[in-house]
Amino acid sequence: MDSIDPGVILLAIVALAIFVIAAKGLRIIRPFEQGLVENLGKYRSTVEPGLRFVIPFVQRILKVDMREQVVDVPPQEVITKDNVAVTVDAVIYYEPTDPVKLKYAVGNFIIAVTKLAQTNLRNVIGDLQLDDALVSRELINSKLRQILDDATDKWGTRVVRVEIQRIEPPPDVTQAMHRQMKAERDRRAIVTEAEGDKRSAILKSEGVKESQILRAEGEAEAIKRVADADKYQKLTVAEGEGQAIERVFMAIHNGDPTDDLIAIKYLEALQGIADGQATKIFLPLDTSGVLGAVAAMGEMFRETNSPAASSSGAQSDG
């Protein structure tokens, strides 16, 4: 077997080395990344996603993830304005906007933004009372996001949002808050019950009042109707009596009664008056005309009886 030519072997080795070196210069930039090309350690350009080639040993590509990232801020003790130590932690959501600044303007962005968030958490919560801090998460998130966004702009990032995970007071303060909450709820329950009793009493008194008013109005209406009925009855009777008197009066005047008839009716009326149980009888003062009529009637009866007596005597003499 013939030996292999050394030149061929050398050529194969050189070709293999060139292939390895060329393969080493190929870089793949993924869709969510951007590449920073350095030429002998100096920034040269930014490349977009895709297959890229750099000169081995001379150039290199630094990949920067452009997706939104999350930084967890570890818990820390923060003193509120009313001197209560609370434990606070948060999370920060940010996205790179300039890969060059993110890579070259800050050594370790995660540590830098974490320390910056912790420092500003102390400042923001330190300006609030404990009660305000517990109920003002949105305010704290907004202030902290604005501060971090302004501070990290030179690092080529944008702080999307900041979320406070927890604000935890000390155990003794938590127990005091629980007791206060329970006392407040008990007070509200007592007040609500008292207001209910008060409202019930008011409604009952108003019901009694309305019932009495309705009863009084009903009685007044009944009395009014009875009075109207009595009035109507008396008016009807009076009208009837007036009409009867008027008819009697007209009948008397139309009949033109004589004094003798009037005298007889007067005596009949006196007889009816005398039949009563009264011990005293009052007669009208104007009796001269009536007595004169009675005397005239007596005289007429005497004259009537005298001729009769004379004729009876003459018959006896004959």
TIZA-301443 format. One line per 4 residues: number of its first residue (from 1); their letters; for each residue x, y, z of C-alpha. Coordinates in Angstrom, 2 decimals, always signed. Layout:
! TIZA-301443
NUM> a> X,Y,Z  ...
END
This chain:
! TIZA-301443
1> mdsi> +0.00,+0.00,+0.00  +1.36,+3.29,-1.04  +1.85,+5.92,+1.70  -0.33,+9.08,+1.75
5> dpgv> +1.27,+12.17,+0.48  +2.11,+14.51,+3.44  +0.96,+17.46,+1.41  -2.48,+15.97,+1.13
9> illa> -2.62,+15.39,+4.84  -1.53,+18.93,+5.52  -4.11,+20.25,+3.11  -6.84,+18.23,+4.80
13> ival> -5.79,+19.52,+8.18  -5.83,+23.10,+6.95  -9.26,+22.61,+5.36  -10.62,+21.12,+8.58
17> aifv> -9.20,+24.00,+10.59  -10.73,+26.52,+8.22  -14.07,+24.74,+8.48  -13.95,+24.74,+12.28
21> iaak> -12.95,+28.36,+12.38  -15.68,+29.32,+9.91  -18.25,+27.35,+11.88  -17.15,+29.10,+15.01
25> glri> -17.84,+32.44,+13.35  -21.49,+31.59,+12.64  -24.00,+32.93,+15.17  -27.80,+32.61,+15.32
29> irpf> -29.73,+35.57,+16.74  -33.18,+34.47,+17.96  -36.34,+36.56,+17.27  -36.50,+38.03,+20.79
33> eqgl> -32.81,+38.94,+20.83  -30.52,+41.54,+19.37  -26.78,+41.10,+18.83  -24.02,+43.50,+19.67
37> venl> -20.99,+43.01,+17.44  -17.61,+43.80,+19.03  -14.50,+44.18,+16.95  -11.43,+43.45,+19.11
41> gkyr> -13.40,+44.39,+22.22  -14.89,+47.55,+20.78  -18.59,+47.95,+19.98  -19.09,+47.99,+16.23
45> stve> -22.78,+47.50,+15.39  -26.11,+45.98,+16.36  -27.47,+43.10,+14.33  -31.04,+41.90,+14.00
49> pglr> -32.30,+38.33,+14.53  -31.13,+35.74,+12.02  -27.95,+33.88,+10.98  -24.91,+36.11,+11.38
53> fvip> -21.19,+35.65,+10.71  -18.32,+37.24,+12.58  -14.62,+36.92,+12.08  -13.37,+34.40,+14.61
57> fvqr> -10.84,+35.63,+17.17  -11.42,+39.18,+15.94  -15.13,+39.76,+16.40  -17.78,+38.44,+18.76
61> ilkv> -21.53,+38.86,+19.21  -23.11,+39.65,+22.59  -26.78,+38.63,+22.69  -29.28,+40.82,+24.54
65> dmre> -32.74,+39.47,+25.47  -35.33,+42.12,+24.54  -38.30,+40.43,+26.26  -40.00,+41.86,+29.33
69> qvvd> -38.19,+40.73,+32.45  -39.14,+40.39,+36.12  -36.98,+41.37,+39.08  -37.93,+40.18,+42.54
73> vppq> -37.13,+42.73,+45.23  -36.38,+40.81,+48.45  -38.23,+41.67,+51.68  -36.84,+44.48,+53.80
77> evit> -37.76,+46.38,+56.96  -39.25,+49.83,+56.31  -40.26,+52.36,+58.97  -43.47,+54.29,+58.32
81> kdnv> -44.12,+57.90,+59.20  -45.69,+56.89,+62.52  -42.60,+54.81,+63.44  -43.95,+51.33,+62.73
85> avtv> -41.53,+48.83,+61.19  -43.17,+46.88,+58.37  -41.79,+44.22,+56.04  -42.19,+45.11,+52.37
89> davi> -41.29,+43.31,+49.16  -42.13,+43.96,+45.53  -41.64,+42.83,+41.95  -40.46,+45.00,+39.06
93> yyep> -41.40,+44.43,+35.42  -39.10,+46.05,+32.89  -38.27,+45.73,+29.19  -35.03,+46.70,+27.39
97> tdpv> -35.31,+49.58,+24.96  -31.64,+50.09,+24.04  -29.42,+46.98,+24.10  -26.24,+49.06,+23.82
101> klky> -27.00,+51.06,+26.99  -28.23,+47.98,+28.81  -24.98,+46.17,+28.05  -22.44,+48.95,+28.49
105> avgn> -24.07,+51.58,+30.78  -24.50,+49.37,+33.86  -22.44,+46.48,+35.12  -25.23,+44.40,+36.65
109> fiia> -28.68,+45.75,+35.92  -30.50,+43.29,+38.21  -28.52,+44.26,+41.30  -28.68,+47.95,+40.41
113> vtkl> -32.44,+48.06,+39.95  -33.01,+45.93,+43.07  -30.99,+48.26,+45.29  -32.64,+51.27,+43.69
117> aqtn> -36.11,+49.82,+44.36  -35.29,+49.03,+47.99  -33.99,+52.54,+48.61  -37.02,+54.21,+47.08
121> lrnv> -39.42,+51.86,+48.87  -38.04,+53.24,+52.14  -38.56,+56.79,+50.91  -42.10,+56.29,+49.57
125> igdl> -43.46,+54.26,+52.49  -41.57,+56.40,+55.02  -43.77,+59.34,+53.99  -46.99,+57.45,+54.80
129> qldd> -48.78,+56.51,+57.98  -49.26,+52.78,+58.55  -52.98,+52.90,+57.81  -52.35,+54.88,+54.63
133> alvs> -49.60,+52.52,+53.52  -51.85,+49.49,+53.95  -54.58,+50.94,+51.75  -52.45,+52.87,+49.25
137> reli> -50.81,+50.13,+47.24  -51.77,+51.74,+43.94  -50.24,+55.04,+45.03  -47.02,+53.35,+46.14
141> nskl> -46.83,+51.34,+42.91  -47.33,+54.43,+40.78  -44.75,+56.56,+42.61  -42.16,+53.80,+42.66
145> rqil> -42.64,+52.98,+38.98  -42.17,+56.61,+38.01  -39.00,+56.94,+40.09  -37.47,+53.71,+38.73
149> ddat> -38.46,+54.51,+35.16  -36.74,+57.87,+35.31  -33.64,+56.40,+36.96  -33.24,+53.41,+34.61
153> dkwg> -33.82,+55.35,+31.39  -30.06,+55.91,+31.03  -29.59,+52.14,+31.33  -31.68,+51.51,+28.22
157> trvv> -34.73,+50.03,+29.97  -38.32,+51.02,+30.62  -40.02,+50.05,+33.87  -43.43,+48.77,+32.85
161> rvei> -44.96,+48.40,+36.30  -44.15,+47.82,+39.94  -46.26,+45.65,+42.22  -46.07,+45.62,+46.02
165> qrie> -46.45,+41.99,+47.07  -46.99,+42.50,+50.77  -46.84,+45.07,+53.52  -46.63,+43.12,+56.76
169> pppd> -46.72,+44.91,+60.15  -45.16,+43.33,+63.27  -47.20,+40.61,+65.04  -48.18,+42.84,+67.98
173> vtqa> -49.39,+45.57,+65.62  -51.30,+42.98,+63.60  -53.01,+41.69,+66.74  -53.88,+45.25,+67.78
177> mhrq> -55.32,+45.89,+64.33  -57.40,+42.72,+64.60  -58.75,+43.83,+67.98  -59.46,+47.29,+66.61
181> mkae> -61.25,+45.82,+63.62  -63.31,+43.54,+65.86  -64.21,+46.44,+68.15  -65.16,+48.56,+65.16
185> rdrr> -67.36,+45.79,+63.77  -68.98,+45.30,+67.19  -69.61,+49.04,+67.39  -71.16,+49.06,+63.93
189> aivt> -73.34,+46.11,+64.85  -74.54,+47.86,+68.01  -75.16,+51.11,+66.12  -77.01,+49.26,+63.38
193> eaeg> -79.14,+47.42,+65.92  -79.86,+50.66,+67.78  -80.79,+52.39,+64.55  -83.06,+49.47,+63.72
197> dkrs> -84.77,+49.69,+67.13  -85.08,+53.45,+66.73  -86.56,+53.08,+63.27  -88.93,+50.40,+64.51
201> ailk> -90.09,+52.61,+67.40  -90.56,+55.55,+65.04  -92.57,+53.44,+62.63  -94.70,+52.08,+65.47
205> segv> -95.38,+55.58,+66.86  -96.16,+56.84,+63.38  -98.52,+53.90,+62.91  -100.29,+54.65,+66.19
209> kesq> -100.44,+58.32,+65.28  -101.89,+57.63,+61.86  -104.34,+55.15,+63.38  -105.51,+57.72,+65.93
213> ilra> -105.76,+60.38,+63.25  -107.79,+58.10,+61.02  -110.00,+57.09,+63.94  -110.53,+60.75,+64.91
217> egea> -111.25,+61.66,+61.29  -113.71,+58.78,+61.08  -115.45,+59.84,+64.29  -115.54,+63.46,+63.11
221> eaik> -116.98,+62.37,+59.78  -119.58,+60.22,+61.55  -120.53,+63.11,+63.86  -120.72,+65.41,+60.87
225> rvad> -122.99,+63.01,+59.00  -125.22,+62.49,+62.05  -125.44,+66.26,+62.51  -126.24,+66.67,+58.82
229> adky> -128.93,+64.00,+59.15  -130.44,+65.71,+62.24  -130.27,+69.03,+60.47  -131.93,+67.60,+57.40
233> qklt> -134.61,+65.98,+59.59  -135.30,+69.19,+61.51  -135.35,+71.25,+58.34  -137.72,+68.77,+56.73
237> vaeg> -140.01,+68.74,+59.79  -139.88,+72.53,+60.06  -140.65,+72.89,+56.37  -143.53,+70.41,+56.77
241> egqa> -144.91,+72.21,+59.82  -144.50,+75.55,+58.08  -146.34,+74.28,+55.04  -149.07,+72.80,+57.29
245> ierv> -149.44,+76.06,+59.20  -149.46,+77.96,+55.95  -152.18,+75.69,+54.57  -154.23,+75.93,+57.79
249> fmai> -153.80,+79.68,+57.76  -154.91,+79.87,+54.14  -157.82,+77.52,+54.80  -158.96,+79.63,+57.74
253> hngd> -158.76,+82.83,+55.76  -160.36,+81.29,+52.72  -163.20,+79.84,+54.88  -163.82,+83.23,+56.54
257> ptdd> -164.77,+81.81,+59.98  -167.13,+83.77,+62.23  -166.31,+84.91,+65.72  -168.66,+82.29,+67.08
261> liai> -166.69,+79.46,+65.47  -163.45,+80.90,+66.73  -164.87,+81.13,+70.23  -165.96,+77.50,+70.14
265> kyle> -162.52,+76.34,+68.97  -160.97,+78.46,+71.69  -163.08,+76.79,+74.35  -162.21,+73.37,+72.98
269> alqg> -158.55,+74.27,+73.19  -159.01,+75.46,+76.79  -160.63,+72.17,+77.61  -157.64,+70.29,+76.24
273> iadg> -155.27,+72.47,+78.25  -157.29,+71.96,+81.41  -157.11,+68.18,+81.06  -153.36,+68.22,+81.80
277> qatk> -151.59,+67.61,+85.14  -150.38,+71.20,+85.48  -151.48,+73.09,+88.62  -151.25,+76.42,+86.87
281> iflp> -152.71,+77.44,+83.49  -151.64,+80.57,+81.67  -154.15,+82.13,+79.28  -153.49,+84.74,+76.60
285> ldts> -153.84,+88.36,+77.78  -155.92,+89.44,+74.83  -159.18,+87.64,+75.90  -161.65,+90.53,+75.69
289> gvlg> -162.66,+89.72,+72.14  -163.09,+86.03,+72.89  -165.03,+86.71,+76.13  -167.24,+89.17,+74.29
293> avaa> -167.96,+86.48,+71.71  -168.77,+84.03,+74.47  -171.13,+86.55,+76.12  -172.82,+87.14,+72.77
297> mgem> -173.30,+83.41,+72.33  -174.78,+83.14,+75.83  -177.15,+85.94,+75.07  -178.17,+84.24,+71.85
301> fret> -178.87,+80.99,+73.66  -180.98,+82.82,+76.22  -182.99,+84.53,+73.53  -183.54,+81.22,+71.80
305> nspa> -184.69,+79.56,+75.00  -187.10,+82.44,+76.02  -189.54,+82.11,+73.04  -189.60,+78.41,+73.51
309> asss> -190.60,+78.79,+77.13  -193.36,+81.29,+76.28  -194.99,+79.03,+73.72  -195.01,+76.09,+76.10
313> gaqs> -196.75,+78.25,+78.81  -199.46,+79.38,+76.46  -200.29,+75.82,+75.46  -200.68,+74.85,+79.10
317> dg> -203.09,+77.70,+79.78  -205.32,+76.80,+76.97
END
